[in-house]
């Protein structure tokens, strides 16, 4: 978490001693959210087994813990035997695996629905507690394949492990994200920024460190078994407001041009093959037709970051710490008056 974040009271020494005896298997631990989750768990003295498709590319996780505390193993959600082997002996299983766009065998259904089911079934067979990270947009009736797969994954997890804790974050930002970094990169490359649907879609950007703390709190047993938490930052912002904030942080001036959903969907036919940061899929356009914010029901039930004792950081508080590299003259450029 950033220095300005606050969370629940420190874990007692007796709890950290117990944590040192607990093996946690983290699927997707080498990704954007994963590295922050692994760091949060390591600080609480858990033994961590990181299950990834390519463990040789997970070396960046080793310095996050003590010698021997973090170990990467090979596992692929499309191969149940590898998942079962990765879960063997674990007391807690955490599934963070998700994709934003499909490619080859990595489809939404294979990764986010069937993959989640495979992990949950392995956790159930091992008698392990489970924490599953989904998304606020999960909806079995959605027009988006991404959202439907997320909902199917949640249902599969609930069926296999009824007491599983499901965490649904809104859009997640942080140093290695494909959200604020993407838009800042677009502002550096393009003379104008397109606002799909006029930029009216509402989001509740949540800092990756806060989501990681929520996962760690759930691992510590501070979340309600069988509950679904919705994780959002302190502010609800429209896409237009997010773009404006990124332009202000990076000290760039770019016109914001409205792009109707129909035209954006048509453009996505070609842009789905474009290199990052210009990539845009039709499914992503469909997702932007719905707001992505914490529900009133979750707030009333205390199933939020605040309900876990975490005070979330805002986009404006954290993003300047890593988006400075997109300023025309770099980190030490004086901001325009």
C-alpha positions in Angstrom: 0.0 0.0 0.0 1.1 3.6 -0.4 2.3 5.5 2.7 -1.1 7.3 3.0 -3.1 4.1 3.2 -4.4 2.7 6.5 -5.7 -0.8 7.1 -6.9 -3.0 9.9 -4.8 -3.2 13.1 -1.5 -5.1 12.8 -1.7 -8.8 12.9 -0.8 -10.1 16.4 2.5 -12.0 16.8 0.6 -15.2 17.6 -1.2 -14.9 14.3 2.0 -14.3 12.3 3.4 -17.4 14.0 0.4 -19.4 12.8 0.7 -17.9 9.4 4.3 -19.2 9.1 2.8 -22.7 9.4 0.2 -22.0 6.7 0.9 -22.7 3.0 -1.0 -20.4 0.6 -1.2 -21.3 -3.1 -1.7 -18.2 -5.3 -2.8 -18.8 -8.9 -1.8 -15.8 -11.1 0.6 -14.6 -8.5 3.1 -13.2 -11.0 0.7 -10.8 -12.7 -0.2 -7.1 -12.0 -2.4 -7.8 -9.0 -0.6 -11.0 -8.1 2.8 -9.4 -7.2 1.0 -7.1 -4.7 -0.9 -9.9 -3.2 2.2 -12.0 -2.8 4.0 -9.0 -1.1 1.0 -8.5 1.3 1.0 -12.2 2.2 4.8 -12.3 2.7 4.6 -9.4 5.1 2.2 -11.5 7.2 4.6 -14.4 7.2 2.7 -16.9 5.1 4.5 -19.5 3.1 3.6 -18.9 -0.5 3.4 -21.2 -3.5 2.9 -19.2 -6.7 1.2 -21.3 -9.4 1.9 -19.9 -12.9 2.1 -21.1 -16.4 5.8 -20.1 -16.7 7.6 -20.2 -13.4 10.9 -19.2 -15.0 9.3 -15.7 -15.5 8.3 -15.3 -11.9 11.7 -14.6 -10.4 10.7 -11.0 -9.7 8.6 -12.4 -6.8 11.6 -13.8 -4.8 12.8 -10.5 -3.3 9.3 -9.8 -1.9 9.8 -12.3 1.0 12.3 -14.0 3.1 14.7 -16.7 1.8 12.6 -19.8 0.9 9.3 -18.1 1.7 8.1 -17.8 -1.9 8.3 -20.6 -4.4 7.0 -20.7 -8.0 5.5 -23.8 -9.5 4.1 -24.6 -12.9 0.4 -24.9 -13.3 -2.1 -24.3 -16.0 -5.8 -23.9 -15.3 -6.7 -25.9 -18.4 -4.9 -28.9 -17.0 -6.6 -30.1 -13.7 -3.7 -32.4 -12.7 -1.3 -29.5 -12.6 -3.8 -27.5 -10.5 -4.3 -30.3 -8.1 -0.5 -30.7 -7.6 -0.1 -26.9 -7.0 -2.9 -27.0 -4.3 -1.6 -30.1 -2.5 -0.8 -29.3 1.2 -2.2 -25.8 1.0 -4.4 -24.4 3.7 -5.6 -21.4 1.6 -6.1 -21.2 -2.1 -6.3 -17.8 -3.9 -7.3 -17.4 -7.5 -6.4 -14.2 -9.2 -6.3 -15.4 -12.8 -8.1 -13.3 -15.3 -7.7 -11.9 -18.8 -8.9 -8.7 -20.5 -8.8 -10.0 -24.0 -8.9 -13.4 -25.6 -6.1 -15.0 -27.5 -5.7 -18.6 -28.8 -6.6 -21.1 -26.1 -6.8 -18.3 -23.5 -10.5 -17.6 -23.8 -12.8 -16.0 -21.2 -14.6 -19.3 -20.7 -11.5 -21.4 -20.5 -9.7 -19.1 -18.0 -12.4 -17.3 -16.0 -15.2 -19.9 -15.9 -13.7 -23.4 -16.3 -10.4 -22.3 -14.9 -12.0 -21.0 -11.7 -14.0 -24.2 -11.4 -10.9 -26.3 -11.7 -9.2 -24.3 -8.9 -12.2 -24.4 -6.7 -12.6 -28.2 -7.1 -9.0 -28.7 -6.2 -9.3 -26.5 -3.2 -12.4 -28.4 -2.0 -10.6 -31.8 -2.5 -7.7 -30.5 -0.4 -10.0 -29.1 2.3 -8.5 -25.6 1.8 -10.2 -22.2 2.3 -10.6 -20.3 -0.9 -10.4 -16.6 -1.9 -11.5 -15.8 -5.5 -11.0 -12.4 -7.1 -13.6 -11.7 -9.7 -14.9 -8.2 -10.9 -17.8 -5.9 -10.1 -19.1 -6.3 -13.7 -19.7 -10.0 -13.3 -23.2 -10.7 -14.6 -24.6 -13.9 -16.0 -27.1 -11.9 -18.1 -24.5 -9.4 -19.5 -24.0 -8.9 -23.2 -20.3 -9.0 -22.5 -18.5 -12.4 -22.7 -16.0 -11.2 -20.2 -18.7 -10.4 -17.6 -20.6 -13.7 -18.2 -17.4 -15.7 -17.8 -16.7 -13.9 -14.5 -20.2 -14.7 -13.3 -19.9 -18.4 -14.3 -16.6 -18.5 -12.4 -18.2 -17.2 -9.3 -21.0 -19.7 -9.5 -18.5 -22.6 -10.0 -16.5 -21.4 -7.0 -19.7 -21.2 -4.8 -20.8 -24.7 -5.9 -17.4 -26.3 -5.0 -16.5 -24.2 -2.0 -19.7 -22.6 -0.5 -17.7 -20.8 2.2 -15.3 -19.2 -0.4 -14.8 -15.4 -0.2 -15.3 -13.6 -3.5 -13.8 -10.2 -4.0 -15.1 -8.0 -6.8 -12.9 -5.0 -7.5 -13.8 -2.1 -9.8 -11.1 -1.1 -12.3 -7.7 -1.5 -10.6 -4.9 1.0 -11.0 -1.3 1.0 -9.9 2.3 1.2 -11.2 2.1 -1.8 -13.6 -1.6 -1.4 -14.6 -3.0 -1.6 -18.1 -5.4 1.2 -17.3 -3.9 4.5 -16.3 -0.6 3.7 -18.0 -2.5 2.8 -21.2 -4.3 6.1 -21.3 -1.2 8.1 -20.4 0.6 6.4 -23.2 -2.2 7.2 -25.6 -2.0 10.9 -24.6 1.7 10.9 -25.4 1.2 9.3 -28.8 -2.1 10.8 -30.1 -3.2 14.4 -30.7 -6.7 13.7 -29.3 -8.2 11.1 -26.9 -11.4 9.3 -27.8 -14.1 9.0 -25.2 -16.2 5.9 -25.9 -19.8 6.6 -25.3 -19.0 10.2 -24.5 -17.0 9.2 -21.4 -20.1 9.1 -19.2 -19.5 5.5 -17.9 -19.0 5.6 -14.1 -16.1 3.8 -12.5 -14.7 3.6 -9.0 -10.9 3.1 -9.5 -9.3 1.1 -6.7 -5.6 1.0 -5.9 -4.0 -2.3 -6.4 -2.3 -2.2 -3.0 -5.8 -1.8 -1.3 -7.1 -4.9 -3.2 -4.0 -6.9 -2.2 -4.6 -5.9 1.5 -8.2 -7.0 1.1 -7.0 -10.4 -0.1 -4.6 -10.6 2.9 -7.3 -9.6 5.3 -9.5 -12.4 3.9 -6.6 -14.9 4.3 -6.2 -13.8 7.9 -9.9 -14.7 8.5 -11.2 -11.1 8.8 -13.7 -11.5 6.0 -17.1 -13.2 6.2 -17.1 -16.8 4.9 -19.3 -17.2 1.9 -19.6 -13.4 1.3 -19.0 -11.4 -1.8 -17.2 -8.1 -1.3 -17.2 -5.2 -3.7 -14.0 -3.2 -3.7 -13.9 0.4 -4.9 -11.8 3.5 -4.3 -13.0 6.6 -2.5 -14.3 8.3 -5.5 -16.8 7.5 -8.3 -15.5 9.0 -11.5 -16.7 9.1 -15.1 -14.3 8.0 -17.8 -14.1 11.7 -18.9 -13.0 12.6 -15.4 -10.4 9.9 -15.3 -9.0 11.0 -18.6 -8.9 14.6 -17.3 -7.1 13.5 -14.1 -4.5 11.6 -16.1 -3.9 14.5 -18.4 -3.4 16.8 -15.4 -1.0 14.4 -13.7 1.1 14.0 -16.9 0.9 17.7 -17.7 -0.5 17.2 -21.2 -3.3 19.0 -23.1 -5.3 16.8 -25.4 -8.9 17.4 -26.7 -11.3 14.8 -25.5 -13.5 13.7 -28.5 -16.7 11.8 -28.0 -16.9 8.4 -29.8 -20.4 6.9 -29.9 -20.7 3.2 -28.9 -21.7 2.1 -32.3 -18.7 3.7 -34.0 -16.4 2.4 -31.3 -17.7 -1.1 -31.8 -17.1 -0.7 -35.6 -13.5 0.6 -35.0 -12.8 -2.3 -32.7 -13.1 -4.7 -35.6 -9.7 -3.5 -36.7 -8.3 -2.2 -33.4 -8.5 -5.6 -31.8 -5.4 -6.4 -33.8 -3.6 -3.1 -33.0 -0.6 -3.0 -30.8 -0.9 -1.7 -27.2 -2.0 0.9 -26.1 -4.3 1.2 -29.1 -5.9 -2.3 -28.7 -9.7 -2.2 -28.4 -12.1 -5.2 -28.6 -15.8 -5.2 -29.2 -16.3 -6.9 -25.8 -14.4 -4.0 -24.1 -16.8 -1.5 -25.8 -19.7 -3.6 -24.5 -18.4 -3.5 -21.0 -18.2 0.3 -21.1 -21.9 0.5 -21.6 -22.4 -0.3 -17.9 -21.2 1.5 -14.8 -18.6 -0.2 -12.7 -19.2 1.0 -9.1 -19.8 -0.5 -5.7 -23.5 -1.3 -5.1 -25.6 0.3 -2.4 -26.4 -3.2 -1.1 -22.7 -4.0 -0.6 -22.2 -0.7 1.3 -25.2 -1.4 3.5 -23.9 -4.9 4.4 -20.4 -3.6 5.0 -19.0 -5.8 2.2 -16.5 -3.2 1.0 -12.9 -2.2 1.6 -14.0 -0.1 4.5 -15.8 -3.1 6.0 -12.5 -4.9 6.0 -10.9 -1.9 7.9 -9.1 -0.5 4.8 -9.2 3.2 3.9 -8.8 3.3 0.1 -6.4 5.6 -1.6 -7.6 7.8 -4.5 -6.3 7.9 -8.0 -5.0 11.5 -7.6 -3.1 10.5 -4.5 -1.3 7.5 -6.0 -1.0 7.9 -9.7 1.5 10.8 -9.7 4.0 8.5 -8.0 4.3 6.4 -11.3 2.7 8.4 -14.1 5.4 11.1 -13.9 7.3 9.2 -16.7 4.7 10.3 -19.2 5.3 14.0 -18.6 7.0 15.8 -21.5 10.1 16.5 -19.4 9.9 13.7 -16.9 9.8 13.4 -13.2 11.2 16.8 -12.2 9.2 18.9 -14.7 7.4 21.8 -13.0 3.7 21.5 -13.4 2.0 24.2 -15.6 0.3 26.9 -13.7 
